[in-house]
Amino acid sequence: MDFLYSLFIAPFADFAFMQRALFGSLLLSLGACPVGVFLMLRRMSLSGDAMAHAILPGAAAGFLLYGLEILPMTIGGLIAGIIVALGAGAVSRFTIQREDASMAAFYLISLAVGVLMVSIRGSSVDLMHVLFGTVLALNNEALTLIGGIVLVTLVSLTIFWRALVAECLDPLFLRSVSRMGSPVHFIFLGLVVLNLVGGFQALGTLLSVGLMMLPAAAARFWTVRVEPMCVLAVLIGFASCIAGLLLSYHASLPSGPAIILSAGVVYFFSIVFGSRGALRARIVHHRHRTA
Protein backbone atom coordinates (compact mmCIF):
# COMPACT_ATOMS: atom_id res chain seq x y z
CA MET A 1 0.00 0.00 0.00
CA ASP A 2 2.85 2.38 0.79
CA PHE A 3 4.29 1.74 -2.64
CA LEU A 4 0.98 2.49 -4.35
CA TYR A 5 0.55 5.63 -2.26
CA SER A 6 4.02 6.93 -3.12
CA LEU A 7 3.47 6.05 -6.78
CA PHE A 8 0.00 7.51 -7.40
CA ILE A 9 -1.06 9.73 -4.49
CA ALA A 10 2.03 11.27 -2.89
CA PRO A 11 3.04 13.51 -5.85
CA PHE A 12 -0.35 15.24 -5.72
CA ALA A 13 -0.74 15.16 -1.95
CA ASP A 14 2.71 16.54 -1.11
CA PHE A 15 3.24 19.27 -3.71
CA ALA A 16 0.99 22.24 -4.37
CA PHE A 17 2.39 22.77 -7.87
CA MET A 18 1.35 19.23 -8.82
CA GLN A 19 -2.14 19.89 -7.47
CA ARG A 20 -2.47 23.06 -9.58
CA ALA A 21 -1.09 21.25 -12.63
CA LEU A 22 -3.60 18.43 -12.16
CA PHE A 23 -6.54 20.77 -11.61
CA GLY A 24 -5.62 22.93 -14.59
CA SER A 25 -5.09 20.01 -16.96
CA LEU A 26 -8.36 18.37 -15.90
CA LEU A 27 -10.19 21.65 -16.54
CA LEU A 28 -8.58 21.86 -19.96
CA SER A 29 -9.73 18.33 -20.77
CA LEU A 30 -13.29 19.14 -19.69
CA GLY A 31 -13.54 21.98 -22.20
CA ALA A 32 -11.19 21.02 -25.00
CA CYS A 33 -12.04 17.34 -25.52
CA PRO A 34 -15.72 17.86 -26.54
CA VAL A 35 -14.60 20.62 -28.90
CA GLY A 36 -12.09 18.17 -30.35
CA VAL A 37 -14.88 15.67 -30.99
CA PHE A 38 -16.76 18.20 -33.10
CA LEU A 39 -13.57 19.19 -34.92
CA MET A 40 -12.99 15.54 -35.80
CA LEU A 41 -16.59 14.91 -36.88
CA ARG A 42 -16.46 18.03 -39.08
CA ARG A 43 -13.23 16.70 -40.64
CA MET A 44 -11.39 19.77 -39.40
CA SER A 45 -8.83 18.02 -37.19
CA LEU A 46 -5.87 19.69 -38.86
CA SER A 47 -7.63 23.04 -38.56
CA GLY A 48 -7.18 22.73 -34.81
CA ASP A 49 -3.43 22.46 -35.33
CA ALA A 50 -3.56 25.47 -37.62
CA MET A 51 -5.47 27.50 -35.04
CA ALA A 52 -2.94 26.54 -32.35
CA HIS A 53 -0.21 28.10 -34.46
CA ALA A 54 -2.40 31.08 -35.29
CA ILE A 55 -2.49 32.35 -31.71
CA LEU A 56 1.32 32.63 -31.58
CA PRO A 57 1.70 36.20 -32.99
CA GLY A 58 -0.77 37.61 -30.47
CA ALA A 59 0.89 35.77 -27.60
CA ALA A 60 4.26 36.99 -28.83
CA ALA A 61 2.98 40.59 -28.95
CA GLY A 62 1.83 40.28 -25.34
CA PHE A 63 5.23 38.85 -24.42
CA LEU A 64 7.12 41.68 -26.14
CA LEU A 65 5.06 44.33 -24.33
CA TYR A 66 4.65 42.80 -20.87
CA GLY A 67 6.99 39.79 -20.61
CA LEU A 68 5.81 36.35 -19.50
CA GLU A 69 2.51 37.62 -18.07
CA ILE A 70 -0.47 35.35 -18.66
CA LEU A 71 -3.22 37.95 -19.15
CA PRO A 72 -1.56 40.06 -21.91
CA MET A 73 -0.31 36.96 -23.72
CA THR A 74 -3.76 35.34 -23.48
CA ILE A 75 -5.59 38.40 -24.75
CA GLY A 76 -3.10 38.75 -27.59
CA GLY A 77 -3.44 35.09 -28.51
CA LEU A 78 -7.23 35.32 -28.42
CA ILE A 79 -7.28 38.35 -30.73
CA ALA A 80 -4.83 36.74 -33.17
CA GLY A 81 -6.75 33.46 -33.20
CA ILE A 82 -10.08 35.19 -33.87
CA ILE A 83 -8.57 37.25 -36.68
CA VAL A 84 -7.13 34.14 -38.34
CA ALA A 85 -10.35 32.14 -37.87
CA LEU A 86 -12.52 34.90 -39.30
CA GLY A 87 -10.06 35.62 -42.08
CA ALA A 88 -9.74 32.01 -43.18
CA GLY A 89 -13.51 31.53 -42.96
CA ALA A 90 -14.16 34.65 -45.01
CA VAL A 91 -11.67 33.62 -47.70
CA SER A 92 -13.29 30.19 -48.00
CA ARG A 93 -16.80 31.65 -48.28
CA PHE A 94 -16.14 34.52 -50.67
CA THR A 95 -13.45 33.02 -52.92
CA ILE A 96 -12.88 29.73 -54.71
CA GLN A 97 -10.34 28.58 -52.12
CA ARG A 98 -11.45 25.92 -49.63
CA GLU A 99 -11.17 26.46 -45.88
CA ASP A 100 -8.37 23.96 -45.34
CA ALA A 101 -6.13 25.77 -47.84
CA SER A 102 -6.92 29.24 -46.51
CA MET A 103 -6.40 28.05 -42.93
CA ALA A 104 -3.03 26.56 -43.86
CA ALA A 105 -1.93 29.80 -45.49
CA PHE A 106 -2.99 31.90 -42.51
CA TYR A 107 -1.40 29.62 -39.93
CA LEU A 108 1.94 29.38 -41.75
CA ILE A 109 2.16 33.15 -41.92
CA SER A 110 1.11 33.45 -38.26
CA LEU A 111 3.65 30.87 -37.10
CA ALA A 112 6.50 32.64 -38.93
CA VAL A 113 5.48 36.05 -37.59
CA GLY A 114 5.11 34.75 -34.03
CA VAL A 115 8.48 32.99 -33.92
CA LEU A 116 10.14 36.07 -35.41
CA MET A 117 8.54 38.34 -32.81
CA VAL A 118 9.63 36.18 -29.88
CA SER A 119 13.13 35.82 -31.31
CA ILE A 120 13.58 39.58 -31.64
CA ARG A 121 13.52 40.19 -27.90
CA GLY A 122 13.48 36.85 -26.11
CA SER A 123 15.87 33.97 -25.68
CA SER A 124 15.54 30.36 -26.78
CA VAL A 125 14.18 29.60 -23.29
CA ASP A 126 11.37 32.15 -23.80
CA LEU A 127 10.58 30.66 -27.20
CA MET A 128 10.39 27.14 -25.71
CA HIS A 129 8.06 28.44 -22.99
CA VAL A 130 5.72 29.97 -25.56
CA LEU A 131 5.74 26.92 -27.83
CA PHE A 132 5.52 24.15 -25.22
CA GLY A 133 4.10 25.77 -22.07
CA THR A 134 4.79 25.03 -18.40
CA VAL A 135 1.94 23.09 -16.84
CA LEU A 136 3.83 22.77 -13.54
CA ALA A 137 3.99 26.57 -13.22
CA LEU A 138 0.24 27.25 -13.36
CA ASN A 139 -0.80 29.90 -10.85
CA ASN A 140 -4.19 30.94 -9.52
CA GLU A 141 -4.60 33.54 -12.25
CA ALA A 142 -4.07 30.92 -14.94
CA LEU A 143 -6.47 28.49 -13.27
CA THR A 144 -9.14 31.20 -13.04
CA LEU A 145 -8.72 31.98 -16.73
CA ILE A 146 -8.93 28.31 -17.71
CA GLY A 147 -12.00 27.83 -15.51
CA GLY A 148 -13.75 30.77 -17.18
CA ILE A 149 -12.99 29.41 -20.64
CA VAL A 150 -14.29 25.97 -19.70
CA LEU A 151 -17.51 27.51 -18.33
CA VAL A 152 -18.09 29.50 -21.54
CA THR A 153 -17.37 26.39 -23.61
CA LEU A 154 -19.77 24.11 -21.75
CA VAL A 155 -22.57 26.69 -21.75
CA SER A 156 -22.10 27.34 -25.48
CA LEU A 157 -22.06 23.63 -26.31
CA THR A 158 -25.27 23.16 -24.32
CA ILE A 159 -27.04 26.02 -26.11
CA PHE A 160 -25.89 25.18 -29.64
CA TRP A 161 -25.64 21.38 -29.28
CA ARG A 162 -28.30 20.43 -31.82
CA ALA A 163 -27.05 22.95 -34.38
CA LEU A 164 -23.47 21.73 -33.97
CA VAL A 165 -24.50 18.10 -34.42
CA ALA A 166 -26.61 19.01 -37.46
CA GLU A 167 -23.73 20.88 -39.04
CA CYS A 168 -21.45 17.87 -38.53
CA LEU A 169 -23.95 15.63 -40.34
CA ASP A 170 -25.10 17.95 -43.13
CA PRO A 171 -24.06 21.63 -43.07
CA LEU A 172 -25.87 22.40 -46.32
CA PHE A 173 -29.14 21.09 -44.90
CA LEU A 174 -28.70 23.20 -41.76
CA ARG A 175 -28.18 26.34 -43.83
CA SER A 176 -31.19 25.54 -45.99
CA VAL A 177 -33.60 25.15 -43.06
CA SER A 178 -32.10 27.61 -40.58
CA ARG A 179 -30.19 30.86 -40.48
CA MET A 180 -27.96 29.42 -37.77
CA GLY A 181 -25.57 27.68 -40.19
CA SER A 182 -22.93 30.39 -40.63
CA PRO A 183 -23.25 31.88 -37.09
CA VAL A 184 -22.82 28.44 -35.51
CA HIS A 185 -19.75 27.80 -37.64
CA PHE A 186 -18.06 30.98 -36.44
CA ILE A 187 -19.19 30.41 -32.85
CA PHE A 188 -17.59 26.98 -33.01
CA LEU A 189 -14.35 28.41 -34.38
CA GLY A 190 -14.43 30.87 -31.49
CA LEU A 191 -14.70 27.97 -29.03
CA VAL A 192 -11.73 26.30 -30.70
CA VAL A 193 -9.67 29.47 -30.31
CA LEU A 194 -10.79 29.93 -26.69
CA ASN A 195 -9.75 26.43 -25.67
CA LEU A 196 -6.44 26.64 -27.49
CA VAL A 197 -5.75 29.91 -25.70
CA GLY A 198 -6.73 28.22 -22.43
CA GLY A 199 -4.28 25.41 -23.10
CA PHE A 200 -1.58 27.82 -24.22
CA GLN A 201 -0.21 28.59 -20.75
CA ALA A 202 -0.16 24.94 -19.69
CA LEU A 203 0.88 23.11 -22.84
CA GLY A 204 2.02 25.86 -25.21
CA THR A 205 0.86 26.53 -28.73
CA LEU A 206 2.27 23.30 -30.18
CA LEU A 207 0.86 20.82 -27.64
CA SER A 208 -2.49 22.34 -26.64
CA VAL A 209 -4.12 20.94 -29.77
CA GLY A 210 -2.90 17.46 -28.78
CA LEU A 211 -5.10 17.41 -25.69
CA MET A 212 -7.98 18.59 -27.84
CA MET A 213 -7.66 16.00 -30.63
CA LEU A 214 -6.05 12.79 -29.34
CA PRO A 215 -8.74 11.88 -26.76
CA ALA A 216 -11.43 12.69 -29.33
CA ALA A 217 -9.73 10.53 -31.95
CA ALA A 218 -9.37 7.67 -29.46
CA ALA A 219 -13.03 7.91 -28.41
CA ARG A 220 -14.07 7.54 -32.07
CA PHE A 221 -12.92 3.91 -31.98
CA TRP A 222 -15.32 3.05 -29.14
CA THR A 223 -18.67 4.63 -30.04
CA VAL A 224 -20.57 6.25 -32.90
CA ARG A 225 -22.91 8.45 -30.86
CA VAL A 226 -21.85 12.03 -30.25
CA GLU A 227 -22.84 12.32 -26.57
CA PRO A 228 -20.99 9.19 -25.36
CA MET A 229 -18.08 10.14 -27.59
CA CYS A 230 -17.73 13.52 -25.87
CA VAL A 231 -17.96 11.95 -22.41
CA LEU A 232 -15.43 9.26 -23.28
CA ALA A 233 -13.08 11.84 -24.79
CA VAL A 234 -13.18 13.82 -21.54
CA LEU A 235 -12.47 10.68 -19.49
CA ILE A 236 -9.55 9.79 -21.76
CA GLY A 237 -8.29 13.35 -21.36
CA PHE A 238 -8.52 13.03 -17.57
CA ALA A 239 -6.63 9.74 -17.58
CA SER A 240 -3.96 11.13 -19.92
CA CYS A 241 -3.38 14.17 -17.72
CA ILE A 242 -3.05 12.08 -14.56
CA ALA A 243 -0.77 9.52 -16.22
CA GLY A 244 1.33 12.20 -17.91
CA LEU A 245 1.87 14.19 -14.72
CA LEU A 246 2.82 11.05 -12.79
CA LEU A 247 5.18 10.00 -15.56
CA SER A 248 6.82 13.42 -15.64
CA TYR A 249 7.21 13.40 -11.85
CA HIS A 250 8.72 9.94 -11.46
CA ALA A 251 10.81 9.93 -14.66
CA SER A 252 11.81 13.63 -14.61
CA LEU A 253 10.27 14.26 -18.03
CA PRO A 254 8.67 17.44 -19.42
CA SER A 255 5.06 17.45 -18.26
CA GLY A 256 3.36 18.71 -21.43
CA PRO A 257 4.86 16.13 -23.80
CA ALA A 258 4.28 13.40 -21.18
CA ILE A 259 0.55 14.24 -21.11
CA ILE A 260 0.27 14.20 -24.90
CA LEU A 261 2.25 10.95 -25.19
CA SER A 262 -0.06 9.35 -22.60
CA ALA A 263 -3.02 10.36 -24.76
CA GLY A 264 -1.15 8.91 -27.74
CA VAL A 265 -0.80 5.55 -25.97
CA VAL A 266 -4.57 5.47 -25.39
CA TYR A 267 -5.10 6.37 -29.05
CA PHE A 268 -2.98 3.46 -30.31
CA PHE A 269 -4.63 1.11 -27.82
CA SER A 270 -8.03 2.22 -29.14
CA ILE A 271 -6.96 1.64 -32.74
CA VAL A 272 -6.24 -2.01 -31.95
CA PHE A 273 -8.69 -2.95 -29.20
CA GLY A 274 -11.56 -0.48 -29.56
CA SER A 275 -15.05 -1.76 -30.30
CA ARG A 276 -14.64 -0.16 -33.74
CA GLY A 277 -10.90 -0.77 -33.95
CA ALA A 278 -8.71 -2.93 -36.16
CA LEU A 279 -8.87 -6.12 -34.07
CA ARG A 280 -12.65 -6.01 -33.73
CA ALA A 281 -13.05 -5.37 -37.46
CA ARG A 282 -10.77 -8.30 -38.25
CA ILE A 283 -12.78 -10.63 -35.96
CA VAL A 284 -16.08 -9.55 -37.51
CA HIS A 285 -14.66 -10.00 -41.02
CA HIS A 286 -13.42 -13.49 -40.11
CA ARG A 287 -16.84 -14.46 -38.75
CA HIS A 288 -18.54 -13.29 -41.92
CA ARG A 289 -16.16 -15.35 -44.05
CA THR A 290 -16.67 -18.50 -41.99
CA ALA A 291 -20.45 -18.10 -41.67
N, C-alpha and C positions, 0 to 999 in steps of 0.2 A: 504493500500500500504506500509506503514511503517513497518507493521508486516511482510509482504512478503519480503521486502528488508532486514530486520534484520535476517530473517530466511534463505534466499537463497543466497543473494548477499553480505551482510556485512562481513561474515567470509573471503571471498576471496578478497574483496575490501580493507579491513582494515589491513590484516596481510600478510606480504611478505612470511612467511613460509608456509601459506596455499596456496598461489599462486604457489610456487615452488612445493609443494606436488601435487597440481592439475595438473600442467603441466607435472610433471614427471610420474604420474600415467596414464594420458591420452596417453603419449608417449608409455608407457609400453603396454597399451591396443592395440595401433595401430600396434605394432609389434608382441606381444605374442598371441593375439586372433586368427589371421589367422593360425599361426603355430599350435595352439590348435585344430583348425578345422581339419587340416590334421592328427594330432595325433589321433583324435577321429575316422576319417574315415579309418585310417590304423589299427584300433583296438589296438592302443598302448597308450591308455590314462594313464594306470598305469605306463608306461615307463617314462612318464613325471614326475611323482612323484619320481620314482627311480633316474632320472637324477638330480632332485632338491636336493636330498640327496647326490648325487655323488660329487657335487661341494664343499661340506663342508670341506673335508680335505685340499684342496688347499686354500680355504678362511681362514681356521684355520692356515695354514702355514704362509700366509701373515700377519695374526694377530700376531702370535708369533714373527715374525721378525720385523714388523713395527708398531704394534698396530692397532688401529681402523682407518686405512688409506684406502680409497676406492680403489686406483689404485693397490697396492700390493695384497689386498684381492681379487680384481676382476681378476687380472692376474692369481693368484693362483687357484681361482675357475674355470676359463676357462681351464687351463691346466688339472686340475683334472677331469673336466667333459669330456673333449675330450679323455683323457686316458680311462675313464670308458666306454664311448660310443664306442670307437674303440675296446676296449678289449671285451666288451660284444658282439659286432657285429662279431668280429673274432671268438669267441668261438661258436657262433650260426652257422657260416658258415663252420667251419672246424671240428666241432665235432657233435655228435648226439644230443646235448642239444639245446633246442629251445631258442629263444632270450629272451622271458619273464623270463625263469628260470635263464639264465646267467645274465640278467640285475638285477634281484632280489638279486642274490648272490653278485654281485659287489657293489650294492648300500648298502646292509646291512653292508658289510665290510667297505665301505667308511664312512657311518654314524657313526659307532663305532669308527673308527680312528679319524674322525673329532671332535667328542664330547670329546674324550680322550685328543686330542691335545689342545683344548680350555681350558679344565679343568686343565691341567697341570700348566698353567700360569695365566689364567684369573679367574674372579669371576663369580658368577651366573648371574650377570648383563650383563657381556660381552657375556656369552653364550646365554642369551635371545636376545641380540642385533643381534648376528649372526643368530640365528634360526628364529627370527620373524621380524627383520628389524626395521627401523625407518623412515617411509615415511615423517614425519613432519620435519626431519632433513636433507632433501636433499639439497645439495649445488650446486653451479654452475658446479663444477667438475663432480658431479654425473649426473647432467642433460645433460652435454655434452657427457658423456659416453653413457647414455641411448639413446640420440639422434643418436649417431653414430651406435649403435647396431640396432636401428629401421631402419635407412637408409640402412644398409647392408641387413637386413631381407627383406625389401620391394623390393630392387633391385634383390635379389636372387630369391624371389618368382615370380617376373615378368619374369625373364630369364628362370627359370625351371618350370613354371606353368604347362605346358602340360605334362611334364614328371612326375611331382608330382601327378597330377590327374590320369594319366595312372597307376602309381604304386599303388594308392589307389584302383583302380578298379580291376586290374589284374597284379600283379608284375611279374608273370612268363611270361606273354605275352610281357611285356616291355623288359624283359631280352632276350627274344627270337628274337625280331625284332630290338633291339638297344643295344649298349654297354653302355648306360647311366644308366641301372638299378642299379648296385651296386654303382657307383659314386653318383647318385642322392640320394640314401639311406643314404650314409654317409654325404653328404652335408646337407640333412634334419636334421640328428642328430646334426650336427654342429649348425644349426639354433636354434634347441631346446636348446642346451647348452648356446648359446649366449643370448637368451632371458631370460633364467633362471638366468644367471649371471647378466643381466641387471636388473631383478627384485629383485636380492639378496639384494642390498642396501636398497631398499624401503620396501620390504615385507619379507625379510629373506628367508632362504632356504626352510622353511616349508610352506610358504604361497604364494610364487611366482608362483608355479604351479597352485594354485587356480584361479588366474587371467587368466592363460592360458587356463584352461580346462572348468571352469563353464560357461562362456559366450558361448563357442563353443558348449557345451552340451545343453544349453538352445536354441541356434539357430537351433539345429537339429530338434526341435519340430515344427518349423515354415516353413521350406523349405527343399527341397531335392537337389536343385542345389548348386554347390560348391561356385560359385561367390556370390550369395545373402547370402549364409550362412556365408561367411567370413565377408561381410559387416555388417550383422546383429550382428555377434559376436562382432565386434569392437564397434558397437553402444551400445550393452548391457554392454560391458566393460566400455565405457565412462560413461554410466548412473550409473553403480555400483560404480565407483570411486567417482563421484560427490556425490551420496547418502551416501556412506560410510564416506567420509570426513566430510560432514555436520552432519551426525549422531555422529561421534567421537567428533566433536566440541561442539555440543549442549548437548550431554549426557556424555561428559568426558570419552569416551571409547577409547581403543587402535585403532589407525587408520587402521592398516593392517587387523586385524580381522574384523573390521567394513566393510571394502571394500569387503572382501571375503563373509561375511554374506549377504551383499546387493546383490551380484551376486547369492548367494544361494537362496534368496527370488525370484529373477527373474527365476531361474531354476525351482523351485517348481511351480511357476505360469505357466510357459511354459508347464510343465508336464500335468497340468489340462486343461488349456485353449488354448494351442497352436493349430494351424491348423492341426497338426499331433499328438496332445496330447490325453490324456485319455478321456476327455469329448467329443471331436469331434469324436473319434473312437466309443464311446458308442452311440452317436446320429446316426452315419452312420449305425452301426449294427442294431439299432432299426428300422431304415427306411427300411433296407433290409428285416427284419423279417415281417414287416407290409405290404410290397409291394406285 
